[in-house]
Each structure stands twice: as structure tokens, then as C-alpha cells.
Amino acid sequence: MRAFAVLLLTAGMVLSTVSPGWSLTIKLSTLAPEGSPWHQIIRDMADEWEEISEGRVKIRIYAGGVAGDEHDMVRKMRVGQLQAAVISGEGMSGVVPDVQVLQLPMLLQSNAELDYVRDRIAPQLEAAFEAKGFKILNWGDAGWVRLFADHQVTDSSQRGDLKLFSWNGDPAFIDAWKSAGFQPVPMQATELHPALSSGLVNSFITTPLAALSFQWFGQAKHMLDIRWLPLVGSTVIHSRAWDKIPDDLKPKLAESARRSGDRLRRETRELDDKAISVMQEYGLQVHSVTDVQRRQWEGVARDARPLLVGPIVPPGIAAEATKLRDEFRASQK
């Protein structure tokens, strides 16, 4: 009887051990163009995962939006056509809308504020993603979103002239832009170039590094020097793929992803201001604002927030983020 029990235990151990021929290819998509700083960091993480797993876990990268917009990426992860993606808060909100609390207009105004708030609400956001079948491997950000237009914009009264690119698939955000006095034009990010060329849109909001990497600024060479919001993001993997990875590899791969996220934040923050300088060499005009004009834009942002809190961002997490921001600001006095 004892021998039989030992035999069963041994068989169970064999069945739970990954066979020597086991391997997993993870299809990962990103809007980041090939050769961009983001793309290089993803490539480095892919190389490290392959090294850590001794070739058993490989990441195949689909860059430049070839797999579609971020909402397409989320949909394809759900049906198994992709296993992972590097997405911004826009794509993340398609899984857990609460993420947009970090991107409420002008709620946060510095990297220090962003880090303080995000670090403290990240655990509940990650738990919400896991409940939906996704695992957040790391957090990143791509700089501070500014307004780019094909003409000079400094005064908030000019916003009615802005035919503004808006992410397709977010009716509440589109309604918020309209209520704030803009003319939002919903479309996929991959359609922005032709839309600018045709005049369908004449403005967009994004980070300087993104405007340079995607070459969007070439058709919108006027930048309003106001930080509208931080562009946050993450590397996410569907739980179906993550669960296939042997338990002994998961901590090492997760640590590798975390380091990649840290590097992404560090390098992006260094490159964001440099991107402005590079674009200025190619004709970008940066427009500063007076204190009065800044307060006017802040008023527009404050008026827009209630249109997002409730329809998109749950009031509870919005209140928590505001409390954390105020707590951080008070600690700096």
C-alpha cells in the first residue's frame, strides 16, 4: 500500500513537471514604432525573458500598431489572437476604467505626484485586472500630454476651433470633450496621419516623445506648453498565457518586467524634454501662456473632470486619488 502511495506521488510530480520540449510564444503588440525608445525596451525585455527561460518563453513583438489600435489589442487578447500588449491608459481603461483616474485633466502636475498616487492605488488596480483575466507586468508612463495644433493656440477661448483627435470607442470621453468646448473627432490612432493631411482634424493631445516618434508633429507644429495629464501605461498579459508559464519561472520573468517598467519611466522622463528640443529644430513652435491664461485652462480642466467621474472613473477612486495628491502636496510644504 505504501509503495502504491509513493508511486502515485511520483506520478503526480512527473505530471506537474514541464516537459523538456515545452515552450511558449507570446504575441505582444504595441503602438510604439520600431526603433523608438519604447520599442527598444520591449525588445530588451523579450531577450531577457528568452535568456531567463533558456529559450522556453519567447516574445514575438508586433510594433507600430500592425495589430490595430489599443482597443483592438485588448479584444484580441481576450479571444487569444494576442497574449500580451504594451498599452496606455486608454487601452487599459477598456479592461478596468478606474485606470483613467491617473489621467483626469490636470489633476496631477508632476512626476512626483504621479508616482505617489499611482504607487498607492496600483495594488487595487492590479487586483481589478486580475479579476478580469489580465496580469499587469509593469507600470510605465510616456511623458506629459500637451496640445498640438496646426495653428497657434494659447487662449482657452480658441478651443472651439480645435477639431481634436479623440480615441474611437470612448463615448463618455467624446461627450466630455464636447462639453468642454472642443470638437472631438473619434478615430483610431493609426488614422491620425491621413486625418491631419486631409484637415479632418487639426489638433491632437499627446506627449512630446510620442509626437516625435510617430512624426505627428510634422503636420501640427504648434505646441501649447501646458501639462494636460500624464500618459500612463503598462505591459499586460492575459491570464491564459501567464498561467501556462511554470511557477519557478514566473517570479524571475515578473522581476524582469518590473525592471523594464522602471527603465521605461526613467528613460521616458529624460527623453520627453529632449523631444521638444529636437522637434523645435524641425519647426515646432512652443507657445507659453500667461498666468491668467493658465488659470483659464485649469478652469476648463476642472469643469471637465465631473463629466468623467461617474460615467468612466468611479467616484470612490477619484476621491482617493485627489486625497493622495493633496496629501503629497501638503508634505512638500
Contacts in CASP RR format, 6 or more apart in sequence:
PFRMAT RR
TARGET T0000
AUTHOR 0000-0000-0000
METHOD contacts of the structure
MODEL  1
MRAFAVLLLTAGMVLSTVSPGWSLTIKLSTLAPEGSPWHQIIRDMADEWE
EISEGRVKIRIYAGGVAGDEHDMVRKMRVGQLQAAVISGEGMSGVVPDVQ
VLQLPMLLQSNAELDYVRDRIAPQLEAAFEAKGFKILNWGDAGWVRLFAD
HQVTDSSQRGDLKLFSWNGDPAFIDAWKSAGFQPVPMQATELHPALSSGL
VNSFITTPLAALSFQWFGQAKHMLDIRWLPLVGSTVIHSRAWDKIPDDLK
PKLAESARRSGDRLRRETRELDDKAISVMQEYGLQVHSVTDVQRRQWEGV
ARDARPLLVGPIVPPGIAAEATKLRDEFRASQK
18 56 0 8 1.000
18 246 0 8 1.000
21 56 0 8 1.000
22 56 0 8 1.000
22 246 0 8 1.000
23 55 0 8 1.000
23 56 0 8 1.000
23 57 0 8 1.000
23 58 0 8 1.000
24 56 0 8 1.000
24 57 0 8 1.000
24 58 0 8 1.000
24 241 0 8 1.000
24 244 0 8 1.000
24 245 0 8 1.000
25 58 0 8 1.000
25 59 0 8 1.000
25 60 0 8 1.000
26 57 0 8 1.000
26 58 0 8 1.000
26 59 0 8 1.000
26 60 0 8 1.000
26 83 0 8 1.000
26 84 0 8 1.000
26 237 0 8 1.000
26 241 0 8 1.000
27 60 0 8 1.000
27 62 0 8 1.000
27 81 0 8 1.000
27 82 0 8 1.000
27 83 0 8 1.000
27 84 0 8 1.000
28 42 0 8 1.000
28 46 0 8 1.000
28 59 0 8 1.000
28 60 0 8 1.000
28 61 0 8 1.000
28 62 0 8 1.000
28 82 0 8 1.000
28 83 0 8 1.000
28 84 0 8 1.000
28 85 0 8 1.000
28 86 0 8 1.000
28 235 0 8 1.000
29 61 0 8 1.000
29 62 0 8 1.000
29 63 0 8 1.000
29 65 0 8 1.000
29 66 0 8 1.000
29 67 0 8 1.000
29 68 0 8 1.000
29 73 0 8 1.000
29 76 0 8 1.000
29 82 0 8 1.000
29 84 0 8 1.000
29 85 0 8 1.000
29 86 0 8 1.000
30 38 0 8 1.000
30 39 0 8 1.000
30 42 0 8 1.000
30 61 0 8 1.000
30 62 0 8 1.000
30 63 0 8 1.000
30 64 0 8 1.000
30 65 0 8 1.000
30 85 0 8 1.000
30 86 0 8 1.000
30 87 0 8 1.000
31 64 0 8 1.000
31 65 0 8 1.000
31 69 0 8 1.000
31 70 0 8 1.000
31 87 0 8 1.000
31 88 0 8 1.000
31 189 0 8 1.000
31 190 0 8 1.000
32 38 0 8 1.000
32 39 0 8 1.000
32 42 0 8 1.000
32 63 0 8 1.000
32 64 0 8 1.000
32 86 0 8 1.000
32 213 0 8 1.000
33 39 0 8 1.000
33 63 0 8 1.000
33 64 0 8 1.000
33 213 0 8 1.000
33 214 0 8 1.000
34 63 0 8 1.000
34 64 0 8 1.000
35 63 0 8 1.000
36 213 0 8 1.000
37 209 0 8 1.000
37 213 0 8 1.000
37 267 0 8 1.000
37 268 0 8 1.000
37 271 0 8 1.000
38 86 0 8 1.000
38 142 0 8 1.000
38 213 0 8 1.000
38 264 0 8 1.000
38 268 0 8 1.000
39 61 0 8 1.000
39 63 0 8 1.000
39 64 0 8 1.000
41 260 0 8 1.000
41 261 0 8 1.000
41 263 0 8 1.000
41 264 0 8 1.000
41 267 0 8 1.000
42 59 0 8 1.000
42 61 0 8 1.000
42 63 0 8 1.000
42 86 0 8 1.000
42 235 0 8 1.000
42 260 0 8 1.000
43 61 0 8 1.000
44 260 0 8 1.000
45 59 0 8 1.000
45 235 0 8 1.000
45 256 0 8 1.000
45 257 0 8 1.000
45 260 0 8 1.000
46 58 0 8 1.000
46 59 0 8 1.000
46 61 0 8 1.000
48 256 0 8 1.000
48 260 0 8 1.000
49 57 0 8 1.000
49 58 0 8 1.000
49 59 0 8 1.000
49 253 0 8 1.000
49 256 0 8 1.000
50 57 0 8 1.000
50 58 0 8 1.000
50 59 0 8 1.000
52 249 0 8 1.000
52 252 0 8 1.000
52 253 0 8 1.000
52 256 0 8 1.000
53 249 0 8 1.000
53 253 0 8 1.000
56 249 0 8 1.000
57 245 0 8 1.000
57 249 0 8 1.000
57 253 0 8 1.000
59 84 0 8 1.000
62 82 0 8 1.000
65 189 0 8 1.000
65 190 0 8 1.000
67 73 0 8 1.000
67 76 0 8 1.000
67 82 0 8 1.000
68 188 0 8 1.000
68 190 0 8 1.000
69 167 0 8 1.000
69 168 0 8 1.000
69 188 0 8 1.000
69 189 0 8 1.000
69 190 0 8 1.000
70 85 0 8 1.000
70 87 0 8 1.000
70 88 0 8 1.000
70 90 0 8 1.000
70 91 0 8 1.000
70 167 0 8 1.000
70 189 0 8 1.000
71 90 0 8 1.000
71 91 0 8 1.000
71 94 0 8 1.000
71 167 0 8 1.000
71 168 0 8 1.000
71 169 0 8 1.000
72 188 0 8 1.000
73 82 0 8 1.000
73 85 0 8 1.000
73 87 0 8 1.000
73 91 0 8 1.000
74 85 0 8 1.000
74 87 0 8 1.000
74 91 0 8 1.000
74 94 0 8 1.000
74 95 0 8 1.000
76 82 0 8 1.000
77 83 0 8 1.000
77 84 0 8 1.000
77 85 0 8 1.000
77 134 0 8 1.000
77 236 0 8 1.000
77 238 0 8 1.000
78 238 0 8 1.000
80 238 0 8 1.000
80 240 0 8 1.000
82 238 0 8 1.000
83 237 0 8 1.000
83 238 0 8 1.000
83 240 0 8 1.000
83 241 0 8 1.000
84 137 0 8 1.000
84 235 0 8 1.000
84 236 0 8 1.000
84 237 0 8 1.000
84 238 0 8 1.000
84 241 0 8 1.000
85 235 0 8 1.000
85 236 0 8 1.000
86 233 0 8 1.000
86 234 0 8 1.000
86 235 0 8 1.000
87 233 0 8 1.000
87 234 0 8 1.000
87 236 0 8 1.000
88 142 0 8 1.000
88 231 0 8 1.000
88 232 0 8 1.000
88 233 0 8 1.000
89 99 0 8 1.000
89 100 0 8 1.000
89 102 0 8 1.000
89 103 0 8 1.000
89 231 0 8 1.000
89 232 0 8 1.000
89 233 0 8 1.000
89 234 0 8 1.000
90 167 0 8 1.000
90 170 0 8 1.000
92 99 0 8 1.000
92 129 0 8 1.000
92 232 0 8 1.000
92 233 0 8 1.000
92 234 0 8 1.000
92 236 0 8 1.000
93 99 0 8 1.000
93 100 0 8 1.000
93 170 0 8 1.000
93 312 0 8 1.000
95 129 0 8 1.000
95 132 0 8 1.000
95 134 0 8 1.000
95 236 0 8 1.000
96 125 0 8 1.000
96 128 0 8 1.000
96 129 0 8 1.000
96 132 0 8 1.000
97 312 0 8 1.000
97 313 0 8 1.000
97 314 0 8 1.000
98 124 0 8 1.000
98 125 0 8 1.000
98 128 0 8 1.000
98 313 0 8 1.000
98 314 0 8 1.000
98 317 0 8 1.000
99 125 0 8 1.000
99 232 0 8 1.000
100 308 0 8 1.000
100 312 0 8 1.000
100 313 0 8 1.000
101 107 0 8 1.000
101 121 0 8 1.000
101 313 0 8 1.000
101 317 0 8 1.000
101 318 0 8 1.000
101 321 0 8 1.000
102 108 0 8 1.000
102 114 0 8 1.000
102 117 0 8 1.000
102 118 0 8 1.000
102 121 0 8 1.000
102 230 0 8 1.000
102 232 0 8 1.000
102 321 0 8 1.000
103 229 0 8 1.000
103 230 0 8 1.000
103 231 0 8 1.000
103 232 0 8 1.000
104 229 0 8 1.000
104 305 0 8 1.000
104 308 0 8 1.000
104 309 0 8 1.000
104 313 0 8 1.000
104 318 0 8 1.000
104 321 0 8 1.000
105 228 0 8 1.000
105 229 0 8 1.000
105 300 0 8 1.000
105 301 0 8 1.000
105 304 0 8 1.000
105 305 0 8 1.000
105 308 0 8 1.000
106 227 0 8 1.000
106 228 0 8 1.000
106 229 0 8 1.000
106 297 0 8 1.000
106 298 0 8 1.000
106 301 0 8 1.000
106 302 0 8 1.000
107 229 0 8 1.000
107 301 0 8 1.000
107 305 0 8 1.000
107 321 0 8 1.000
107 322 0 8 1.000
107 325 0 8 1.000
108 114 0 8 1.000
108 117 0 8 1.000
108 229 0 8 1.000
108 230 0 8 1.000
108 325 0 8 1.000
109 227 0 8 1.000
111 141 0 8 1.000
111 230 0 8 1.000
111 269 0 8 1.000
112 328 0 8 1.000
112 332 0 8 1.000
113 325 0 8 1.000
113 328 0 8 1.000
113 329 0 8 1.000
114 141 0 8 1.000
114 230 0 8 1.000
114 232 0 8 1.000
116 324 0 8 1.000
116 325 0 8 1.000
116 327 0 8 1.000
116 328 0 8 1.000
117 321 0 8 1.000
117 324 0 8 1.000
117 325 0 8 1.000
117 328 0 8 1.000
118 139 0 8 1.000
118 232 0 8 1.000
120 324 0 8 1.000
121 317 0 8 1.000
121 320 0 8 1.000
121 321 0 8 1.000
121 324 0 8 1.000
122 136 0 8 1.000
122 139 0 8 1.000
124 317 0 8 1.000
125 136 0 8 1.000
126 135 0 8 1.000
126 136 0 8 1.000
129 135 0 8 1.000
129 136 0 8 1.000
129 236 0 8 1.000
130 239 0 8 1.000
133 238 0 8 1.000
133 239 0 8 1.000
133 240 0 8 1.000
134 236 0 8 1.000
134 237 0 8 1.000
134 238 0 8 1.000
134 239 0 8 1.000
135 236 0 8 1.000
135 237 0 8 1.000
135 238 0 8 1.000
135 239 0 8 1.000
135 242 0 8 1.000
136 234 0 8 1.000
136 235 0 8 1.000
136 236 0 8 1.000
137 234 0 8 1.000
137 235 0 8 1.000
137 236 0 8 1.000
137 237 0 8 1.000
137 254 0 8 1.000
137 257 0 8 1.000
137 258 0 8 1.000
138 234 0 8 1.000
138 235 0 8 1.000
138 257 0 8 1.000
138 258 0 8 1.000
138 260 0 8 1.000
138 261 0 8 1.000
138 262 0 8 1.000
138 264 0 8 1.000
139 232 0 8 1.000
139 233 0 8 1.000
139 234 0 8 1.000
139 261 0 8 1.000
139 265 0 8 1.000
140 232 0 8 1.000
140 233 0 8 1.000
140 234 0 8 1.000
140 261 0 8 1.000
140 264 0 8 1.000
140 265 0 8 1.000
140 268 0 8 1.000
141 230 0 8 1.000
141 231 0 8 1.000
141 232 0 8 1.000
141 233 0 8 1.000
141 264 0 8 1.000
141 265 0 8 1.000
141 268 0 8 1.000
141 269 0 8 1.000
142 207 0 8 1.000
142 209 0 8 1.000
142 210 0 8 1.000
142 231 0 8 1.000
142 232 0 8 1.000
142 233 0 8 1.000
142 268 0 8 1.000
143 207 0 8 1.000
143 208 0 8 1.000
143 209 0 8 1.000
143 230 0 8 1.000
143 231 0 8 1.000
143 268 0 8 1.000
143 269 0 8 1.000
143 272 0 8 1.000
144 207 0 8 1.000
144 208 0 8 1.000
144 227 0 8 1.000
144 228 0 8 1.000
144 229 0 8 1.000
144 230 0 8 1.000
144 231 0 8 1.000
144 272 0 8 1.000
145 205 0 8 1.000
145 206 0 8 1.000
145 207 0 8 1.000
145 227 0 8 1.000
145 228 0 8 1.000
145 229 0 8 1.000
145 230 0 8 1.000
145 231 0 8 1.000
146 205 0 8 1.000
146 206 0 8 1.000
146 207 0 8 1.000
146 208 0 8 1.000
146 223 0 8 1.000
146 224 0 8 1.000
146 225 0 8 1.000
146 226 0 8 1.000
146 227 0 8 1.000
146 228 0 8 1.000
147 153 0 8 1.000
147 162 0 8 1.000
147 203 0 8 1.000
147 204 0 8 1.000
147 205 0 8 1.000
147 223 0 8 1.000
147 224 0 8 1.000
147 226 0 8 1.000
147 228 0 8 1.000
148 203 0 8 1.000
148 204 0 8 1.000
148 205 0 8 1.000
148 206 0 8 1.000
148 211 0 8 1.000
148 216 0 8 1.000
148 217 0 8 1.000
148 220 0 8 1.000
148 222 0 8 1.000
148 223 0 8 1.000
148 224 0 8 1.000
149 162 0 8 1.000
149 202 0 8 1.000
149 203 0 8 1.000
149 220 0 8 1.000
149 222 0 8 1.000
149 224 0 8 1.000
150 196 0 8 1.000
150 202 0 8 1.000
150 203 0 8 1.000
150 219 0 8 1.000
150 220 0 8 1.000
150 221 0 8 1.000
150 222 0 8 1.000
151 161 0 8 1.000
151 202 0 8 1.000
151 222 0 8 1.000
152 222 0 8 1.000
152 285 0 8 1.000
152 287 0 8 1.000
153 159 0 8 1.000
153 162 0 8 1.000
153 203 0 8 1.000
153 222 0 8 1.000
153 224 0 8 1.000
153 287 0 8 1.000
154 224 0 8 1.000
154 287 0 8 1.000
154 288 0 8 1.000
154 289 0 8 1.000
154 293 0 8 1.000
155 293 0 8 1.000
155 296 0 8 1.000
156 293 0 8 1.000
156 296 0 8 1.000
156 297 0 8 1.000
156 299 0 8 1.000
156 300 0 8 1.000
157 296 0 8 1.000
159 180 0 8 1.000
159 181 0 8 1.000
159 182 0 8 1.000
159 300 0 8 1.000
160 181 0 8 1.000
160 182 0 8 1.000
160 183 0 8 1.000
161 183 0 8 1.000
161 202 0 8 1.000
162 182 0 8 1.000
162 183 0 8 1.000
162 202 0 8 1.000
162 203 0 8 1.000
163 183 0 8 1.000
163 185 0 8 1.000
163 199 0 8 1.000
163 200 0 8 1.000
163 201 0 8 1.000
163 202 0 8 1.000
163 203 0 8 1.000
164 177 0 8 1.000
164 182 0 8 1.000
164 183 0 8 1.000
164 184 0 8 1.000
164 185 0 8 1.000
164 201 0 8 1.000
164 203 0 8 1.000
164 204 0 8 1.000
164 205 0 8 1.000
165 184 0 8 1.000
165 185 0 8 1.000
165 187 0 8 1.000
165 189 0 8 1.000
165 192 0 8 1.000
165 195 0 8 1.000
165 201 0 8 1.000
165 203 0 8 1.000
165 204 0 8 1.000
165 205 0 8 1.000
166 173 0 8 1.000
166 174 0 8 1.000
166 177 0 8 1.000
166 184 0 8 1.000
166 185 0 8 1.000
166 186 0 8 1.000
166 187 0 8 1.000
167 173 0 8 1.000
167 186 0 8 1.000
167 188 0 8 1.000
167 189 0 8 1.000
168 186 0 8 1.000
168 187 0 8 1.000
168 188 0 8 1.000
169 186 0 8 1.000
170 186 0 8 1.000
170 312 0 8 1.000
172 307 0 8 1.000
172 308 0 8 1.000
172 311 0 8 1.000
172 312 0 8 1.000
173 184 0 8 1.000
173 308 0 8 1.000
173 312 0 8 1.000
174 184 0 8 1.000
174 186 0 8 1.000
175 307 0 8 1.000
175 311 0 8 1.000
176 304 0 8 1.000
176 307 0 8 1.000
176 308 0 8 1.000
176 311 0 8 1.000
177 183 0 8 1.000
177 184 0 8 1.000
177 304 0 8 1.000
178 184 0 8 1.000
179 303 0 8 1.000
179 304 0 8 1.000
179 307 0 8 1.000
180 300 0 8 1.000
180 303 0 8 1.000
180 304 0 8 1.000
180 307 0 8 1.000
181 300 0 8 1.000
185 195 0 8 1.000
185 200 0 8 1.000
185 201 0 8 1.000
187 195 0 8 1.000
187 200 0 8 1.000
187 201 0 8 1.000
192 201 0 8 1.000
192 204 0 8 1.000
192 214 0 8 1.000
192 216 0 8 1.000
193 214 0 8 1.000
193 215 0 8 1.000
193 216 0 8 1.000
193 219 0 8 1.000
194 200 0 8 1.000
195 201 0 8 1.000
196 202 0 8 1.000
196 204 0 8 1.000
196 216 0 8 1.000
196 219 0 8 1.000
196 220 0 8 1.000
197 219 0 8 1.000
202 220 0 8 1.000
203 220 0 8 1.000
204 216 0 8 1.000
204 220 0 8 1.000
205 228 0 8 1.000
206 214 0 8 1.000
206 216 0 8 1.000
206 231 0 8 1.000
207 231 0 8 1.000
207 272 0 8 1.000
207 275 0 8 1.000
208 223 0 8 1.000
208 272 0 8 1.000
208 273 0 8 1.000
208 275 0 8 1.000
208 276 0 8 1.000
208 279 0 8 1.000
209 268 0 8 1.000
209 271 0 8 1.000
209 272 0 8 1.000
209 275 0 8 1.000
210 216 0 8 1.000
210 231 0 8 1.000
211 217 0 8 1.000
211 220 0 8 1.000
211 223 0 8 1.000
211 275 0 8 1.000
211 279 0 8 1.000
212 275 0 8 1.000
212 278 0 8 1.000
212 279 0 8 1.000
213 275 0 8 1.000
217 223 0 8 1.000
217 279 0 8 1.000
217 282 0 8 1.000
217 284 0 8 1.000
218 282 0 8 1.000
221 279 0 8 1.000
221 283 0 8 1.000
221 284 0 8 1.000
221 285 0 8 1.000
222 284 0 8 1.000
222 285 0 8 1.000
222 287 0 8 1.000
223 276 0 8 1.000
223 279 0 8 1.000
223 284 0 8 1.000
223 285 0 8 1.000
223 286 0 8 1.000
223 287 0 8 1.000
224 287 0 8 1.000
224 289 0 8 1.000
225 286 0 8 1.000
225 287 0 8 1.000
225 288 0 8 1.000
225 289 0 8 1.000
226 289 0 8 1.000
226 294 0 8 1.000
226 297 0 8 1.000
228 301 0 8 1.000
235 257 0 8 1.000
235 260 0 8 1.000
235 261 0 8 1.000
242 250 0 8 1.000
245 253 0 8 1.000
276 284 0 8 1.000
276 286 0 8 1.000
280 286 0 8 1.000
289 297 0 8 1.000
305 318 0 8 1.000
309 315 0 8 1.000
309 318 0 8 1.000
310 318 0 8 1.000
END
